[in-house]
Amino acid sequence: MVVSQFLRWVNTARVAERAAAASALARAFIENRFAFEERCAAEAALTFLLDDPSWKVRLALAEALSMSRHAPLQVISALASDQPEVASLIIGRSPLITDADLIDRVATGSVATQELIARRSAISMSVSAALAEVGEAEACSALLANPGADIASISFRRIAERHGHVGRLREAMVADPRLPSDCRHMLLVKLGDALSRAPLVRALIGHARAEKVARDACVRASLMLIEGTHADEHGALIEHLRLRGDLTAAFLIRVVAHGKMDFFGSALIALSGEAGHRVKSLLAAGGDGAVSALLHRAGLAAVTHTVIVRALKVWREVARGKRVAGPQEVSWLMLRELGPNPAGELASLLKSIHVDVLRENARAHAMAIAAA
C-alpha cells in the first residue's frame, strides 16, 4: 500500500522531504485520488503527521488543506491551534472553521488572529458583530476593508463608539456607503472633539474658541449629513441626536432655514408623538394655529413658532413653483419676523445662520468665477 510505505519512510526522511511528501499526500486526499480503504489510511497518515517535530511539515499540511472543504476535520482543528505560522493559514482560509469557533478566537485570540479572521474571504454577520464588539482597531479596520464581510448597522455603531477616535479607521468608515447616518454623525462629533483638543489648535485660538469652532463645524456638517441621508434613516439619526442632546430648538431652526423639511417632519413626529401622516399634512397645508399647536406638542418654545411658520410658508411656495428662494432669503425673512431691531438669543441665532449662508454663497460664487 502506498500509504503504509509512506509511513515507514517518513520516520527516516529529512524535514524538506517530509514536508514535500506531506503536501503531496494532502493534495491527493482532497482531490480524492484514493479508493475507500486507501483514503481511510491516508486520513490516518495525515493525522499522524500532526505530531511531526518540525513546524515546516505541519505548515505544508496547512497550505495544502487550508482552502478545502474535504480536509479531515480533526486535522484542520489541530492545525488551527498550532503555532502562528501554521494556524494563520487555517484561521484565515479554511471553510471548515465554524462561526462559533471564529467568534471564540476573536474573543480570546491576539490582534494578529483577529486580523486574520477579519480578512477571511467571507465573514458572517455574527462574526462581524464579535469583531465589532471586542476586536482591536487593526482588526476592525481590516473588517471594514473586506468586501466579503456582512456587517450589521449595530456593528458599525459599536466600531464607531469604540474606535471612532482612530483617524484611519474613522476615514474608512466615512468612506463606506453602508455606514448608517447616525454613525456618520457620531464620527463627525468625534472628529470635532479631536480637533478641539489638538495642542496646535488650542495654542493658536485658545481652548474656548477651539471648542466653539469645532461645535459650529459639527452643526454645519450635520446639516450636510441630513442632505445625504435617506428618509428611512431619519428615525435612527434623530434618536441618536436626541440621546446626545443635539436635537435642540436651535438645531431644528437651522434645519428649517436650510429647507430640510422632510427631516424636520421626521423630528416633529418623534418629538410630538403625532402620527406621521398628520404631521406631513400639517406641514404641507396646515394653518398657522394648527402648525403652532404641533410645534408646542413637540416641545418647541412659543417664541420660535412664528419664525418657523414664516419659513414653512416660503418653502411651501418654493415647492409649488410659486417662488424662487433659498436659505439666504428664508433666514432673512425669519429674522425680519422678529421685528425691525431684533435682539435676544433667537435673533442672534438667525443672524448667525444668515451670515453663514451669505459666506457660503459668496464662496461658491467666487469658486465659480475662478473655474470659468
C-alpha positions in Angstrom: 0.0 0.0 0.0 1.2 3.5 -0.9 0.2 5.0 2.5 1.9 2.2 4.5 5.1 2.7 2.6 4.9 6.4 3.2 4.5 5.9 7.0 7.6 3.6 7.1 9.6 6.1 5.0 8.6 9.3 6.9 10.4 8.3 10.1 13.8 8.4 8.4 13.3 11.2 5.8 14.7 14.7 6.1 12.5 17.7 7.0 12.3 19.1 3.5 11.4 15.6 2.1 8.7 15.1 4.8 7.2 18.5 4.1 7.0 17.8 0.3 5.6 14.3 0.9 3.0 15.7 3.4 1.9 18.3 0.9 1.6 15.6 -1.9 -0.4 13.3 0.4 -2.7 16.1 1.5 -3.4 17.2 -2.1 -4.1 13.6 -3.2 -6.5 13.2 -0.3 -8.6 16.4 -1.0 -8.6 15.5 -4.8 -10.0 12.1 -3.9 -7.4 10.0 -5.7 -7.7 7.1 -3.3 -10.0 4.1 -3.1 -12.1 3.9 0.1 -9.6 1.8 2.1 -6.6 3.8 0.9 -8.5 7.0 1.8 -9.0 5.9 5.3 -5.4 5.1 5.6 -4.4 8.4 4.1 -6.5 10.2 6.6 -4.8 8.3 9.4 -1.4 9.3 7.9 -2.4 13.0 7.8 -3.4 12.8 11.4 -0.1 11.1 12.3 1.8 14.0 10.6 0.3 16.4 13.2 2.9 15.1 15.6 5.8 15.8 13.3 8.5 17.6 15.3 9.1 20.1 12.5 6.6 23.0 12.1 7.6 23.1 8.4 5.8 19.8 7.9 2.7 21.0 9.6 2.9 24.2 7.5 3.0 22.1 4.3 -0.2 20.3 5.5 -1.9 23.7 6.3 -1.0 25.1 2.9 -2.4 22.1 1.1 -5.6 21.7 3.2 -6.5 25.2 4.2 -9.0 26.0 1.4 -10.6 22.6 1.0 -14.0 21.5 2.4 -12.8 17.9 2.1 -10.0 18.1 4.5 -10.2 15.9 7.7 -11.9 18.0 10.4 -9.6 16.8 13.2 -6.5 17.8 11.2 -7.9 21.2 10.5 -8.8 21.7 14.1 -5.4 20.7 15.3 -3.6 22.9 12.7 -5.8 25.9 13.7 -4.3 25.6 17.2 -0.7 25.2 16.1 1.9 27.9 16.2 1.1 31.2 14.5 2.8 30.5 11.1 0.7 27.3 10.7 -2.5 28.4 12.4 -2.8 31.6 10.4 -3.4 29.7 7.1 -6.2 27.7 8.6 -7.8 30.5 10.5 -7.6 32.9 7.6 -8.8 30.4 4.9 -10.5 27.2 6.0 -14.2 26.9 5.2 -14.4 24.1 7.9 -13.8 26.6 10.7 -17.3 27.3 12.1 -18.6 30.8 13.1 -18.7 29.7 16.7 -15.0 28.8 16.6 -14.2 32.1 14.9 -16.1 34.0 17.5 -14.2 32.2 20.3 -10.9 33.1 18.6 -11.9 36.7 18.2 -12.6 36.9 22.0 -9.5 35.1 23.1 -7.0 35.5 20.3 -4.3 38.0 19.7 -4.7 41.1 17.5 -3.0 39.1 14.7 -5.6 36.4 15.0 -8.4 38.9 14.9 -6.9 40.5 11.8 -6.7 37.0 10.1 -10.4 36.4 10.8 -11.3 39.9 9.6 -9.6 39.2 6.3 -11.4 35.9 5.5 -13.0 35.9 2.1 -16.5 35.7 3.6 -17.5 36.8 7.1 -21.0 36.3 8.5 -22.9 39.0 10.4 -22.3 37.2 13.7 -18.5 37.1 13.3 -18.5 40.7 12.2 -20.5 41.5 15.4 -17.9 39.8 17.5 -15.1 41.7 15.8 -17.0 45.0 16.3 -17.6 44.3 20.0 -14.2 43.1 21.1 -11.8 43.5 18.1 -8.9 45.8 18.3 -8.7 48.8 15.9 -6.5 47.0 13.4 -8.9 44.1 13.2 -11.9 46.4 12.8 -10.1 48.3 10.1 -9.4 45.0 8.2 -13.1 44.1 8.6 -14.2 47.4 7.0 -11.9 46.9 4.1 -13.2 43.4 3.4 -15.8 43.4 0.7 -16.9 39.9 1.7 -17.9 41.0 5.2 -21.6 41.2 6.1 -21.8 43.9 8.7 -25.0 44.9 10.6 -25.9 48.5 11.4 -25.4 47.9 15.1 -21.9 46.6 14.4 -21.0 49.8 12.6 -22.2 51.7 15.6 -20.1 49.7 18.0 -17.0 50.2 15.9 -17.7 53.9 15.8 -18.3 54.1 19.5 -15.1 52.1 20.4 -12.7 53.2 17.7 -14.1 56.5 16.3 -11.1 58.4 17.7 -8.7 56.4 15.4 -8.1 58.6 12.3 -7.5 55.9 9.7 -10.5 53.8 10.9 -12.7 56.9 11.0 -11.8 57.7 7.4 -12.6 54.1 6.4 -16.0 54.2 8.0 -17.0 57.5 6.5 -16.0 56.2 3.0 -18.2 53.1 3.4 -21.6 53.6 1.7 -23.1 51.0 4.2 -22.4 53.3 7.2 -25.7 54.4 8.9 -26.3 58.1 9.1 -26.3 58.2 12.9 -22.8 56.6 12.8 -21.6 59.3 10.4 -22.8 62.0 12.8 -21.1 60.2 15.7 -17.8 60.2 13.8 -18.2 63.9 12.9 -18.6 64.7 16.6 -15.5 62.6 17.4 -13.5 64.4 14.7 -14.6 67.8 16.1 -13.6 66.7 19.6 -10.2 65.6 18.3 -9.6 68.9 16.5 -10.7 71.0 19.5 -8.3 69.1 21.8 -5.3 69.3 19.3 -2.5 71.2 21.1 -1.7 73.3 18.0 -5.3 74.4 17.6 -5.6 75.3 21.2 -2.3 77.2 21.1 -3.5 79.2 18.1 -7.0 80.2 19.1 -7.4 79.1 22.7 -9.4 76.4 24.5 -12.9 78.1 24.5 -12.6 79.3 20.9 -11.4 75.9 19.7 -14.4 74.2 21.2 -16.8 76.7 19.7 -15.3 76.4 16.3 -15.5 72.6 16.5 -19.1 72.7 17.7 -20.1 75.1 14.9 -18.4 72.9 12.4 -20.2 69.8 13.7 -23.6 71.6 13.3 -22.8 72.6 9.7 -21.6 69.0 9.0 -24.8 67.6 10.5 -26.8 69.7 8.1 -24.8 68.4 5.2 -25.3 64.9 6.5 -29.0 65.3 6.5 -28.9 66.1 2.8 -27.4 62.7 2.0 -29.5 60.7 4.4 -32.3 58.6 3.1 -35.7 59.2 4.7 -35.7 55.6 6.0 -32.7 56.5 8.2 -34.1 59.7 9.6 -35.5 57.9 12.6 -32.2 56.5 13.7 -30.3 59.8 13.2 -33.0 61.7 15.1 -32.8 59.2 18.0 -29.0 59.5 18.0 -29.2 63.3 18.1 -31.8 63.2 20.8 -29.8 60.9 23.0 -26.7 63.1 22.6 -28.8 66.2 23.5 -28.1 67.7 20.0 -31.7 67.7 18.8 -32.2 71.3 20.2 -34.6 74.0 19.1 -31.6 75.9 17.7 -30.6 72.9 15.5 -34.2 72.5 14.3 -34.4 76.2 13.4 -31.2 75.7 11.3 -32.8 72.7 9.7 -35.9 74.7 8.7 -33.9 77.7 7.5 -32.0 75.4 5.2 -35.1 73.7 3.9 -34.6 70.2 5.2 -38.3 69.8 5.7 -38.5 66.0 5.3 -36.1 65.7 8.2 -37.9 68.4 10.2 -41.1 66.5 9.7 -39.5 63.3 11.0 -38.2 65.2 14.0 -41.6 66.5 14.8 -43.1 63.0 14.6 -40.5 61.8 17.1 -40.8 64.7 19.4 -44.6 65.2 19.3 -45.8 61.6 19.2 -48.2 62.5 16.4 -49.0 60.2 13.5 -46.7 60.6 10.5 -49.5 61.3 8.0 -50.9 64.1 10.3 -47.6 65.8 10.7 -46.9 65.7 7.0 -50.4 67.1 6.2 -49.9 70.0 8.6 -46.5 70.9 7.2 -47.8 70.7 3.7 -51.0 72.7 4.1 -51.9 73.3 7.8 -53.0 76.7 9.1 -50.8 78.8 11.4 -52.7 77.8 14.6 -52.5 74.1 13.8 -48.8 74.2 13.0 -48.1 76.2 16.1 -50.0 73.6 18.2 -47.9 70.9 16.7 -44.7 72.7 17.5 -45.9 73.2 21.0 -46.5 69.4 21.4 -43.0 68.8 20.0 -41.6 70.9 22.9 -40.6 74.0 20.9 -40.9 77.3 22.8 -43.7 79.7 21.6 -41.1 82.3 20.7 -39.8 80.0 17.9 -43.2 79.3 16.4 -43.6 82.5 14.3 -40.2 82.2 12.6 -40.7 78.5 11.8 -44.2 79.2 10.4 -42.8 82.0 8.3 -40.1 79.7 6.9 -42.6 77.0 6.3 -44.8 79.2 4.2 -41.9 80.2 2.0 -40.8 76.6 1.4 -44.3 75.7 0.6 -44.3 78.3 -2.2 -41.0 77.1 -3.4 -42.3 73.5 -3.6 -45.3 74.7 -5.6 -43.2 76.7 -8.0 -44.7 80.0 -7.0 -41.4 81.4 -5.6 -37.7 81.2 -6.1 -35.8 81.3 -2.8 -33.1 79.6 -0.8 -31.6 79.5 2.7 -30.3 83.1 2.3 -33.7 84.6 1.6 -35.5 82.3 4.1 -33.2 83.1 7.0 -33.5 86.8 6.3 -37.3 86.6 6.3 -37.2 84.6 9.6 -35.1 87.3 11.1 -37.4 90.1 9.9 -40.3 88.2 11.5 -38.8 89.3 14.9 -39.3 93.0 14.2 -37.1 95.9 12.9 -34.5 95.7 15.7 -34.5 92.1 16.9 -32.5 91.2 20.0 -32.1 88.1 22.1 -30.8 84.5 21.6 -33.2 83.7 18.8 -32.3 86.9 16.9 -28.6 86.1 17.4 -29.1 82.5 16.1 -30.9 83.7 13.0 -28.3 86.4 12.3 -25.6 83.7 12.6 -27.5 81.4 10.2 -28.0 84.2 7.7 -24.3 85.3 7.8 -23.2 81.7 7.4 -25.3 81.3 4.3 -24.1 84.6 2.9 -20.5 83.4 3.3 -21.2 80.0 1.7 -23.0 81.6 -1.3 -20.1 84.1 -1.7 -17.5 81.3 -1.5 -19.4 79.3 -4.1 -19.7 82.3 -6.4 -16.0 83.0 -6.1 -15.1 79.4 -6.9 -17.5 79.5 -9.9 -15.8 82.7 -11.2 -12.3 81.1 -10.7 -13.4 78.0 -12.6 -14.9 79.9 -15.6 
